[in-house]
Amino acid sequence: MSYLKNMALCPIHECTYDICECEELLEDNVQGPLLPNGEFQYQTPTKEDTGVRGRRDAISTNNGDLNAAYVQENLASMNDQLAKTFDKVDNTLNKSKEVYESVKEMLNPKAKLAYNLPYQKTSIEKTTPEGIAEQILLKNNIVVYSGSGISVASGLATFRNEGGFWLYGGEKYLISQILSTESFKQDPLLTWTWAQDFRRQVALSGPNPAHFAIASVQRLCQEKDINFTLITENFDGFHVQAANALEMHKRKSQPEESKDTFYSDPQDERYGFTPEVYEVRGNANFMSCSNFCSPKLYASPPIHQNLSEVPRCPKCGELARPHILFVDEFSSEEQYRAETVLRRVANVDCIILIGNALESHFSTLLLSQAVNNDALIIDINTLPACESGRVRQLQGKAETLVPQLCKIIVSTLTKPKVSLDATNFIELLKKSMKAL
């Protein structure tokens, strides 16, 4: 591009833009005298002055007109240049549209999901805990997928509502300003300060009735050999705490039937994970190497400790980071067991969404699988979130609806079954005859 000083007129186009597209025609132009209006008059040198093509001799710099001979000589080449310019503009527009569509899909997975899924599979109905519990128990592969909405009753913000920001030093920070690879590179101590503050909030609250209700159903399904998978996008650790609390209670009453709900040995390569809960966005109580020297997790610093420097990886000495999936990252198998989760949901025929806004890439993958399987989708939310598939909506607060639903499921699973052997059949028949 050729830049014209002080918005001077282009001698070819008479344009008044800072940047003129006629670079080839301006490359030999020289600056003329200063005009009264403060602009420079540009003049084209003659053949004798420059020793280059003489076609510019015909250019009149006083009025900007091109003579007929110059136009006739260069009309074809100018048309070719114009056609090439339009082609470049068209290609740029097409690429811009492609980029826009890809970014839109990344930012709005629900729109992508709705676009890709067959609309004939979509049927949305409102229901109640009593109306849906029996249908759940008819399924063979049940998945519970919780989001930040389930922890609202515990006192934690969802990060997407009006209170979803962090106050620090008189400033408001959105979660995207703290938990991203770029922000961690620029200020890792700020990320760690937020993580410690978040863990203090978690310690002051704890699991709510919805967490305990899910843990109860999960334990009962395991005893009844019912496939039940608990997945959460939350990194508060409440699901794990609820499962641990139930296990501790069981150890007191039935120590011979208790089992470990998480890997508690720091030397164990599985330390920080749990076979009971798939935390696809991590757990703030642990940390990992920011250089990913290994997938191993380590305990985060004590919550009462105000950090003056960033913790280090015990193995390689690089900066450590909270074991939390950043907003611009994707879940991996090594850190978040993403592939294991996708294998477990491959045959899902019932998925229960609890407090999940379905705005992450991983939620799109899970929901796509459920819709492709024609699975029963139960959406428990204050506002409906799922718009594709065979959806049954339970609209309300998770801490109210989830315990109600789980209570009915537990009651049904623990109800003693009547054995219809010959003796019982005769007794029932006698009772029926007396009633007549």
N, C-alpha and C positions, 0 to 999 in steps of 0.2 A: 504494500500500500504506500501511496505517496501522501504525505501530510502537507496541507496548505496552511501557512502561517496566517494568523489573524483572520480566519475565514475568508481568505482571498478567493476571487472567482477563478474557477477552472477555465482555462482558455479554450478547451475543447467542448465541454458540456455546459459551461456557465452555471455550474452547480455551486451551492453555498454551503456544502458539507465540509466538516473537518477532514474527512477521509474521502478521497476521490478514487473511483474504481479504474480510471484510465491510466494506470501505472505506466504502461508502455509508451503512451503519448506524452507523459509528463517527465520521463526520466532525463530528458535533456533540457527541460525548461529552466530558465534562469530568473532570478528575482529582479524585477524592474524597479523603477522609482516609487517612492512612497506617495500614495494619493492623499488628497486632503481629508478623506474620510478615515484615514489611519490604516488603510489596506495597501498591500503591495500589488503593483501591476506586474503580472507575469508575462514575459516575452519569450518567444521561441527563437533560438539562434538560427542563423542562416547556414547554408552548406559550408560556406567559407569559414565561419566561426567554429564549427564543430567537427567538420570532416566526416560527418555521418550522413545518413539518408537525407536526400533533398526534399523529401515529401513534406517536411515541416515548413519549408519556405513559403508555402501557400497559405499558412495559417495567419489570419489577421487577428492580432492580439488587441486591437482597439475595440472592435465590435464583436469578437468571438465567432464570426461566421467562417465557414469552410467554403472554399471555392469549388466550382463544379468539377474541376479536374481532380482535386483531392478526393472528393466524394466518390467519383467514378472509379478511381484507382483502388480505393480501400473499402468500397461498399461490401464486397463479398467477404473479406476478412472480418469486417466489423459484424456482419451477420453471423458468421461462424462463432466469433467470440461471444456474441449475445446468446446464441443457442447454447453454448457450453455453460454460460453463466446460469441460464435457466435450468439446465440439467443439474448443476451443482445445487441450486436452490431446492429443486424437487428432491434430490437425494438427501439433503440436510433435513427437509421437512419429514420425509419418510423415516429417517433414523430417529428424529425427535419423537415421532409418534410411537415408534417401537420402544424407546427408552421410557416414555411416559406410561405406556401400558404396563411395562415390566415393573416400574416403580409403583404404579397404582396397585398391582397385584401383590407386591411385597408389603405395602403399607396396609392393604385391606384384604387379608386372606379370605374373609367371608365373601367378598365380591368375586374372588377367583373361584371359590368353592361353588358358589351359586351358578357361576358361568359354566363350569365344567360338568356339574352333576345333572343327571336326567331329571327334568322337572316332573315327570309322571310319577316319580317315587316320593314326591313331597306331599305329606298330609299332616296338618297341624291341628291338634285338638287340645283343649284345656281339660284337666283331670284333677283328681284329689288323691291323697295318699291311700285311702281305702279302695279307690277305683283302679289303681295301678299296681298295687302290691302283688296281687295274684298273678298278673301278667309277668312280673319280674321273675317270680319263682318258677315259671314255666320255661325259662331260658337256661341255656347250658354254659354260656361264657359271659359272665357279668363283669363290666368294667365301670368303676367309679372314677370320674375325672374332675378334680376340684380346682378352683381358681381362688383368687384373692378374696372373692366375696364371702367365702365360708369363714374367713377370719375376722370379718368386720365386727362380729359380736364379741370378739376377744379384745377389741380396741385398736386394731391395726387398719390403716387406710388402704384403699384398693389401688392407690397410685394413679387412678384414672378419673376419680371424682374431684370435686373442688378442693377437698382436703388432702389430695394426694401429692403433697410436696413436703420438702424438708426445710425447716428453718435452722440456719446456722450462721452465726456472726451477723445477724440482722438481715441476711439474704435468704431468698426463697429459691430452692433448687428443685427442678423436676427430676424424676427418677432417671430420665434419659440423659440428664446432664451429669449424673454421677456414675451410673452403671453402664459405661460404654468403653470400648478399647481405647478410643482417643482420649477420653477424659482421664482414664487411668494412666495413660502415658504422660499426660500433661501434669496431673496432680494426683499421684497414687495415695498420698496421705489423706486427701479429702475423701476419697472412696473408702478408705479404712475408717476414717472418723465417722462417716455415715454408718458403716457396717456395725461399728461398736455401739452407736446410738440406737440402731435398729434392734440389736440383740438385747439391749437394756429394756426396750419396750416389750419385747417378747417375754423376757424374764419376769416382768411385772404383770403380765396378763396370763397367758396359758391357754390350753385348749378349751373350747366351749362345748356345749352339749352335742353339737353336730359332729365334732371330731370323735367324741366318745361313742356316739351311736354308730358311726361307720365302723369303728374298731370292733365293736361288739358283733356286728353283722359279719364282718370279715372273719373273725375268730370262729363264729358258728358255721359259716360256709366251709371253712377249712375242715372242721370236725365232721361235716356232712358230705365231704368230698365234692363240693360245688365249686367250680372254677370261678374265682373272684380275684380281680386285679385292681389294686388301688394306685392311682396315678395322680400326682399333684404338680401344679405349676408353682406352688408356694415354696419359699425357702425359709419359712419360719420354724419348721420342724414340729409343728403342732400335731400332725398325724402320727409321727413317730413317738412323741410324748404320750399321746393317748394310748397307743398300742403298748408302750412300756408300762403305763400305769395299770392297764388291765392285766398284763403279764405278772406284775409284782403282786397284784391282788390274788391271782391264781396260784402263785408260788406259795402263798401263805396257806391257802386252803387245799391245794392239790399239787404239792411239790414234785410228785413223780411225773406229772403230765406237763410241766412247764417247759419252756424252750426259750432260746435267745431270740429276741426280736430285732437285734442289730448287732453288728460286729464291733465290739467294744475294746478289743485289744489294739493299742496303737501300733504294734509291730505287724499286725495283720495287714496284708495288701488290700483287703476289703474294708479296712477301718473307715468309718464315716458313712458306709452304706447300710442298707437294711433290706432283708428279704421280704419284709412286710409292705414297704412303701417305696414306690418308684418316684423319686424327686427329680423330675426332668429339668428343673432349673437350679438344682443344687440345694445347699443347706448352709445358712449363714454361720452356723456354729463351727464350720470347718474352713480350711484354706488349702490352696494348692500352689504350685510353682507357676509364676506368670510366664516362664520360659518353657513350660510343659516338659521339664526334664523327665517326668514320670507322671502317671495318672494317680499316684498315691495322694491321699488326703492327710492333713494334719489338723490338730486341734487349734482353733483360733485363740488369740490372746484372751486372758480373762476379761470379762465385760467391765469390771471396775477399773481396768487399766486405761488411762488416757495416753494414747500413743503420741510420742514425740518424733518417732521415725517409723518407716514402713517395715513390717515384719519381713524376715528373710526365709527362703526355702531351706529347711534343715539339710537337704541333700546336696544342693549345688550352690547355695548362697545367693542366688538371684532373688529379686523381689518376689514376695508371696502376694497372692491376691485372694480375696474372699471367694469361697466356693459357691459362686453365684453366676449364672449365665448372664452375660452382658446383653443389652438390648440389640446389639448388632452382631450377635453370634448365633450359631446353630448348635443344638444339642448333639453331643458326640457319644459314642458308645463307651469310651474310656472314662469320661468324666461324669456322664449323666445316664448311661445305660440306654441310650435312645434306640439302638437296634434291638436290644432285648425287649423293650416295651412294644415296639412295632411287631415283633414276632408273637408276643402274647395276645395282641389285639387282632391278629390276622383272622381269627374265627369269631370275633365278637358278635353276639346277637342281641346284646342289651348294653347300652352305655348310659350312665347317669351323670349328667353334667350338673355340677353344683357351684354356683357363684363364679362361673367362668364366662368371660366376655368373648372368648373365641377369637382373639385378635393376634394370636401368635402363629408362627409357621407350624409349630408342632401340633397345635390344636387342629389346624387344617388337615394335617396328615391323618390324625386319629378320626376326625369326623368323616373324612372322605372314605376311610375304610369302613366305618359303620354304615354309611349310606350305601356303599357298594354292596355290603352284605345284607342290605334291607333290614338292618337291626332296629330294634325298638330304642328310640332316643328319648330320654326323660330329661327335660330342661327345668332345673330348679333354680330360679332366679327372681330377683325383684322386678326385673324387666326381661322379657324374652330375648334370648341371644341366638338361638339356633333357628335358621330359616330354611333348612334343607333336610329331607329325609322324612321318616315316619316319626314325627315329634309329638310327645305328650307333655304339655306345659303344666308345671306346678309353680304358680306365681306367688311369691312371698319371700319371707326371710328364711335363710338356710337353717338358722338355729331353732326355728319353729317347725318347719316342714320336714327336715331330715330326721329328727328324732321321732316324729309321728310315723313316718314311712318305715323307719327301721324297727320301731316297736311292733308294727303289724307283721313285718317279715319275721322277726324273732319269734313272735307268738305263734305264727303259722309253722315255722320249722321245728319248734319245740313241742307242738301239740302231739300228744300220744296218738299213735295210729291204732285203730281197732283191727284186731286180727280176725278175719272171717273164716275161722276153721269150723268144723262140723258142730262142735259144742256151742260156740258163740252164735252160730247161725240159728240153732234150735232155740236158744234163749231169746234172741231177737224176734224170732217168729212167734214165740209164746207171748211176749210183750205186745206185739202187734195185734195178736188175736184178742187179748184182753182189752186192748184199746178199742177194738170194734164192738 
